[in-house]
Amino acid sequence: MENIPILSIITYLPLLGVLLIFALPRMGADATRWTALGVSLVTFLVSLLLLGGNAFGTAAMQFEENFLWLPGVGVRYHLGVDGLSILLVVLTTLLTPLSIAASWTSIDRRVREFHIAMLLLETGVIGAFVSLDLVLFYVFFELSLIPMALIIGVWGSSNRVYAAIKFFLYTLAGSLLMLVAIVATYQRYFTLTGRRTLDLMELSLRSPTLQELNLPGITTTAQFYPLQFQYLVFAAFFIAFAIKVPMFPVHTWLPDAHTEAPTAGSVMLAGVMLKLGGYGMLRFCLPLYPDAARFFAPAIMVLSTIAIIYGALVALPQPDWKRLVAYSSVSHMGFVTLGIFAFNQQALQGAVMVMFAHGLNTAALFLLVGFIYERAHTRQIGAFKGLSTTMPVYASIFLAFTFASIGLPGMTGFVGEFNALMGAFRSPSQLDKGAAIVSTLVVILSAWYMLWLFQRVAQGRAEGVIADAHGHGVNGHDPHASADPATQRAGLDPHFTHEEPPAGGDDPRAARRDTHGAHDEPHATRWADVNRRELATLVPLLALTIVFGFYPAPIFRLLTPALAALLAPFDGGAAAAALGR
């Protein structure tokens, strides 16, 4: 496999699906869906090959592809992965087909364009995770921005244009700051060495090292990149990635984007795009500007603690189911930055595990919200009651992911948050210890808002849903329901069930019909529980969050060498030396 460009294959396979959809303009909606799903599944299977070889035993970049791309400025086409990149690439290739499958019936207009955007988004995110040249990373980073903005703005809810523009402007502002930082770093390296390069390994003084460069009078990173220079350039990079995480106070685009995005957009946004922020801090901020990272760490720890508590407090009173999950993301992602800037192995492992767990658990919560929205056409929490009676499988899966989001032991969320907090508490900094102690309060808050959500929508006497402004209710006729009996029997229509409503006064929904009779149809059926397609998107996420919750050792073995190398500037290379790297 040494001569096979496997990273390029994984990165550009989704583009093959885009070309197929483009090349066959008369391809029907179903054929488009199957093409996109098939290509994304093949991409996932190929990405599993990255777990072979030395993935679990080295900090060195693997499967490298490295050649000069733009000779005049020293831009290289340099791809490579370590354990950190491999984990996030596989997470991306897993969530993409699940998102496409989840949108099978909900996206019924501009189907070709939607799946083109989804596949372009996958290419952009994967490319960013495997790029080792700053310009190449920037190109893929920007490529992921455009399709996501389109997914929100074209296929989102009523306020989608506002949310899409807000998302685009926030991310674009961060991207421009990053571009300035890239140019400044390039110019500084060229001034000292006379070498034109944007290769991350060279700019971070990893290969060649500072000793190998043998520059007169320059023996430390602080001499190569002066402190004032580091402060400014680190701040530019950090703000760009903080917007992507997002951190408090640059988080305000996220609730709007999540609330208005279609289900697939929310899954990809929470599952993989937010991870670009944490990944960027680990891959660029720490190795390039370690002195600046130390300088800004106290402020970042304070902001991380605020984000953890603030996100949970704001999630608590939210009346919109999806918006509540969006604010919970702000809280959970605060653990990522808390762990990163504690500068020790346990904290970094916890931070990356939180990213992985968040990609599974929050993606599943958005899938669950999307599935109920397809049936009820509302996300208002107060409109639901007793779903555990009418949709027991749905309610059971929702309860499982409620526990996962809370951080129940035996779930991946607990493993990540526990290690991030313990790593921060083990830091010699008293501020870090205090941040860890205060952040543990979120255990109470997250249990409060998630269990209260479950109690309101799933427990109690089944009363269905209050009719919305369009007249949709538990007994209301849904114009999107399939009239095809074969489709209904196959379980592909989420609006159909074989169960007939109880007759007369025994039906607790009769009162609803009296109150909202102007909206309701007398012979409509009850909602079906989750069907086989929906189960196929939820079960893999549930299985992974339980398996790696009880046995996270394989992920830690994958991450340990890579994270030790990233920590080398902060511990004098002790961690990497202990691993023999």
MOQUIFEN-V632643 format. One record per residue. N is the residue number from 0. RES is the residue in one small letter. SS is DSSP state (h for helix, s for strand, l for the rest). Layout:
N,RES,SS + N,RES,SS
This chain:
0,m,l + 1,e,l + 2,n,l + 3,i,l + 4,p,l + 5,i,h + 6,l,h + 7,s,h + 8,i,h + 9,i,h + 10,t,h + 11,y,h + 12,l,h + 13,p,h + 14,l,h + 15,l,h + 16,g,h + 17,v,h + 18,l,h + 19,l,h + 20,i,h + 21,f,h + 22,a,h + 23,l,l + 24,p,l + 25,r,l + 26,m,l + 27,g,l + 28,a,h + 29,d,h + 30,a,h + 31,t,h + 32,r,h + 33,w,h + 34,t,h + 35,a,h + 36,l,h + 37,g,h + 38,v,h + 39,s,h + 40,l,h + 41,v,h + 42,t,h + 43,f,h + 44,l,h + 45,v,h + 46,s,h + 47,l,h + 48,l,h + 49,l,h + 50,l,h + 51,g,l + 52,g,l + 53,n,l + 54,a,l + 55,f,l + 56,g,l + 57,t,l + 58,a,l + 59,a,l + 60,m,l + 61,q,s + 62,f,s + 63,e,s + 64,e,s + 65,n,s + 66,f,s + 67,l,s + 68,w,s + 69,l,s + 70,p,l + 71,g,l + 72,v,l + 73,g,l + 74,v,s + 75,r,s + 76,y,s + 77,h,s + 78,l,s + 79,g,s + 80,v,s + 81,d,l + 82,g,h + 83,l,h + 84,s,h + 85,i,h + 86,l,h + 87,l,h + 88,v,h + 89,v,h + 90,l,h + 91,t,h + 92,t,h + 93,l,h + 94,l,h + 95,t,h + 96,p,h + 97,l,h + 98,s,h + 99,i,h + 100,a,h + 101,a,h + 102,s,l + 103,w,l + 104,t,l + 105,s,l + 106,i,l + 107,d,l + 108,r,l + 109,r,l + 110,v,h + 111,r,h + 112,e,h + 113,f,h + 114,h,h + 115,i,h + 116,a,h + 117,m,h + 118,l,h + 119,l,h + 120,l,h + 121,e,h + 122,t,h + 123,g,h + 124,v,h + 125,i,h + 126,g,h + 127,a,h + 128,f,h + 129,v,h + 130,s,s + 131,l,l + 132,d,s + 133,l,h + 134,v,h + 135,l,h + 136,f,h + 137,y,h + 138,v,h + 139,f,h + 140,f,h + 141,e,h + 142,l,h + 143,s,h + 144,l,h + 145,i,h + 146,p,h + 147,m,h + 148,a,h + 149,l,h + 150,i,h + 151,i,h + 152,g,h + 153,v,h + 154,w,h + 155,g,l + 156,s,l + 157,s,l + 158,n,l + 159,r,h + 160,v,h + 161,y,h + 162,a,h + 163,a,h + 164,i,h + 165,k,h + 166,f,h + 167,f,h + 168,l,h + 169,y,h + 170,t,h + 171,l,h + 172,a,h + 173,g,h + 174,s,h + 175,l,h + 176,l,h + 177,m,h + 178,l,h + 179,v,h + 180,a,h + 181,i,h + 182,v,h + 183,a,h + 184,t,h + 185,y,h + 186,q,h + 187,r,h + 188,y,h + 189,f,h + 190,t,h + 191,l,h + 192,t,h + 193,g,l + 194,r,l + 195,r,l + 196,t,l + 197,l,l + 198,d,s + 199,l,h + 200,m,h + 201,e,h + 202,l,h + 203,s,l + 204,l,l + 205,r,s + 206,s,l + 207,p,l + 208,t,s + 209,l,h + 210,q,h + 211,e,h + 212,l,h + 213,n,l + 214,l,l + 215,p,l + 216,g,l + 217,i,l + 218,t,l + 219,t,l + 220,t,h + 221,a,h + 222,q,h + 223,f,h + 224,y,l + 225,p,l + 226,l,h + 227,q,h + 228,f,h + 229,q,h + 230,y,h + 231,l,h + 232,v,h + 233,f,h + 234,a,h + 235,a,h + 236,f,h + 237,f,h + 238,i,h + 239,a,h + 240,f,h + 241,a,h + 242,i,h + 243,k,h + 244,v,h + 245,p,l + 246,m,l + 247,f,l + 248,p,l + 249,v,l + 250,h,l + 251,t,h + 252,w,h + 253,l,h + 254,p,h + 255,d,h + 256,a,h + 257,h,h + 258,t,h + 259,e,h + 260,a,l + 261,p,l + 262,t,h + 263,a,h + 264,g,h + 265,s,h + 266,v,h + 267,m,h + 268,l,h + 269,a,h + 270,g,h + 271,v,h + 272,m,h + 273,l,l + 274,k,h + 275,l,h + 276,g,h + 277,g,h + 278,y,h + 279,g,h + 280,m,h + 281,l,h + 282,r,h + 283,f,h + 284,c,h + 285,l,h + 286,p,h + 287,l,h + 288,y,l + 289,p,h + 290,d,h + 291,a,h + 292,a,h + 293,r,h + 294,f,h + 295,f,h + 296,a,h + 297,p,h + 298,a,h + 299,i,h + 300,m,h + 301,v,h + 302,l,h + 303,s,h + 304,t,h + 305,i,h + 306,a,h + 307,i,h + 308,i,h + 309,y,h + 310,g,h + 311,a,h + 312,l,h + 313,v,h + 314,a,h + 315,l,h + 316,p,l + 317,q,l + 318,p,l + 319,d,s + 320,w,h + 321,k,h + 322,r,h + 323,l,h + 324,v,h + 325,a,h + 326,y,h + 327,s,h + 328,s,h + 329,v,h + 330,s,h + 331,h,h + 332,m,h + 333,g,h + 334,f,h + 335,v,h + 336,t,h + 337,l,h + 338,g,h + 339,i,h + 340,f,l + 341,a,l + 342,f,l + 343,n,l + 344,q,h + 345,q,h + 346,a,h + 347,l,h + 348,q,h + 349,g,h + 350,a,h + 351,v,h + 352,m,h + 353,v,h + 354,m,h + 355,f,h + 356,a,h + 357,h,h + 358,g,h + 359,l,h + 360,n,h + 361,t,h + 362,a,h + 363,a,h + 364,l,h + 365,f,h + 366,l,h + 367,l,h + 368,v,h + 369,g,h + 370,f,h + 371,i,h + 372,y,h + 373,e,h + 374,r,h + 375,a,h + 376,h,l + 377,t,l + 378,r,l + 379,q,s + 380,i,h + 381,g,h + 382,a,h + 383,f,s + 384,k,s + 385,g,l + 386,l,h + 387,s,h + 388,t,h + 389,t,h + 390,m,l + 391,p,h + 392,v,h + 393,y,h + 394,a,h + 395,s,h + 396,i,h + 397,f,h + 398,l,h + 399,a,h + 400,f,h + 401,t,h + 402,f,h + 403,a,h + 404,s,h + 405,i,h + 406,g,l + 407,l,l + 408,p,l + 409,g,l + 410,m,l + 411,t,h + 412,g,h + 413,f,h + 414,v,h + 415,g,h + 416,e,h + 417,f,h + 418,n,h + 419,a,h + 420,l,h + 421,m,h + 422,g,h + 423,a,h + 424,f,h + 425,r,l + 426,s,l + 427,p,l + 428,s,l + 429,q,h + 430,l,h + 431,d,h + 432,k,h + 433,g,h + 434,a,h + 435,a,h + 436,i,h + 437,v,h + 438,s,h + 439,t,l + 440,l,l + 441,v,h + 442,v,h + 443,i,h + 444,l,h + 445,s,h + 446,a,h + 447,w,h + 448,y,h + 449,m,h + 450,l,h + 451,w,h + 452,l,h + 453,f,h + 454,q,h + 455,r,h + 456,v,h + 457,a,h + 458,q,l + 459,g,l + 460,r,l + 461,a,l + 462,e,l + 463,g,s + 464,v,s + 465,i,l + 466,a,l + 467,d,l + 468,a,l + 469,h,l + 470,g,l + 471,h,l + 472,g,l + 473,v,l + 474,n,l + 475,g,l + 476,h,l + 477,d,l + 478,p,l + 479,h,l + 480,a,l + 481,s,l + 482,a,l + 483,d,l + 484,p,h + 485,a,h + 486,t,h + 487,q,h + 488,r,h + 489,a,l + 490,g,l + 491,l,l + 492,d,l + 493,p,l + 494,h,l + 495,f,l + 496,t,l + 497,h,l + 498,e,l + 499,e,l + 500,p,l + 501,p,l + 502,a,l + 503,g,h + 504,g,h + 505,d,h + 506,d,l + 507,p,l + 508,r,l + 509,a,h + 510,a,h + 511,r,h + 512,r,h + 513,d,h + 514,t,h + 515,h,l + 516,g,l + 517,a,l + 518,h,l + 519,d,l + 520,e,l + 521,p,l + 522,h,l + 523,a,l + 524,t,l + 525,r,l + 526,w,l + 527,a,l + 528,d,l + 529,v,l + 530,n,l + 531,r,h + 532,r,h + 533,e,h + 534,l,h + 535,a,h + 536,t,h + 537,l,h + 538,v,h + 539,p,h + 540,l,h + 541,l,h + 542,a,h + 543,l,h + 544,t,h + 545,i,h + 546,v,h + 547,f,h + 548,g,h + 549,f,h + 550,y,l + 551,p,l + 552,a,h + 553,p,h + 554,i,h + 555,f,h + 556,r,h + 557,l,h + 558,l,h + 559,t,h + 560,p,h + 561,a,h + 562,l,h + 563,a,h + 564,a,h + 565,l,h + 566,l,h + 567,a,h + 568,p,h + 569,f,h + 570,d,h + 571,g,l + 572,g,l + 573,a,h + 574,a,h + 575,a,h + 576,a,h + 577,a,h + 578,l,l + 579,g,l + 580,r,l
